Amino acid sequence: MANPIVARITLPERARRGEIVTVRVLVRHPMERAIDAPGLTPVPRRILHTMRVTHAGEEVFRADLSQGITANPYVEFTTIAVETGDVVFEWEEDGGASYRREARLVVT
Amino acid sequence: MIRRALVAALLAGGIAAASELRPSRDFLSPELRALQDDPSRHPGWLWVEDGEALWRRGERSCQSCHGGIDSMAGVAARYPAVAQDGALLNLETRIERCRTQQQGEAPFGYESDALLSLSAAIAQRSRGLPMSVATDGAAAPFVEQGRRFYETRQGQLNLACGQCHDDNAGRRLRGDVVSNGLGTGYPAYRLEWNTLGSLHRRLRACSLGVRATQFPLGSPEYLALELFLAARAAGLPIEAPGLRR
């Protein structure tokens, strides 16, 4: 179902309940835009078109990514630390593949 | 009086000393410099992590001879260097030689993701350390060869490296700032490439830019030039993995 993907996820190891935490995600992906130009072999678009992040069972961040976004896209957002648990990152790719990574957030 | 001062100023300008060279990071925009300094945002670290995993992989891993990758601290500052058989090796060709001769594996291939990852992970251990390649003894003829390459006008545009990287450093060219061309940030993540790339890939772009012969990756010409650039950068900090436009 959801495959692993190379990503660097940076978030504080622990946070106080109610604290605003910054989450940084760098994911390795070519973000292949469609190439269809004279003299070039056409390449279908293959990008991560959706990114979704859940924490404590609730969606805290979602982004629609376009083909204008660079390869190895970097996303930074803030959220409120609610409870100890995994922050789950999911990406959907053109063609139906999906990827998943988790990062632990300890809330005290 | 004024004329004498002018002559003195011209003379001082003529012998561009190493003290005039500035670290490559000085030529970056504040935004790119911040990005280069922040591993949580720098895409080059995707390759560094990959390289650290490669270091440990396999039965005869790099680690089984060299120990932890942290033992590589300072190594990148000494390369390119002349091997015992007289060949000039940079970090990439040194790794390839280790791989074929010590590990008995097929070479990764220049500019392959695996080789870029390993060289980035190794070079990262020297980040911030001053460049200090050997320029005497067996290295001397290679430095000379590199210097000739650097100082010779080339290509349809008939330009020598120094006409941009010494005479016009700090000014703009094609929307970017011309640096001193030290190569201390390579392998670097170039936004234009959308990937990590080696110094030789960058040098090929330079050759193309002046419409000169592009030499193959790992060619003797670029190796000698890389050594000369490293000698020029003596004392300036290694920035690998760099971040470039």
Chai-1 contact restraints between the chains, C-beta under 6 A:
chainA,res_idxA,chainB,res_idxB,connection_type,confidence,min_distance_angstrom,max_distance_angstrom,comment,restraint_id
A,R8,B,W45,contact,1.0,0.0,6.0,A-B,restraint_1
A,T10,B,S40,contact,1.0,0.0,6.0,A-B,restraint_2
A,R24,B,S40,contact,1.0,0.0,6.0,A-B,restraint_3
A,R28,B,L46,contact,1.0,0.0,6.0,A-B,restraint_4
A,A71,B,N194,contact,1.0,0.0,6.0,A-B,restraint_5
A,N72,B,P43,contact,1.0,0.0,6.0,A-B,restraint_6
A,Y74,B,R41,contact,1.0,0.0,6.0,A-B,restraint_7
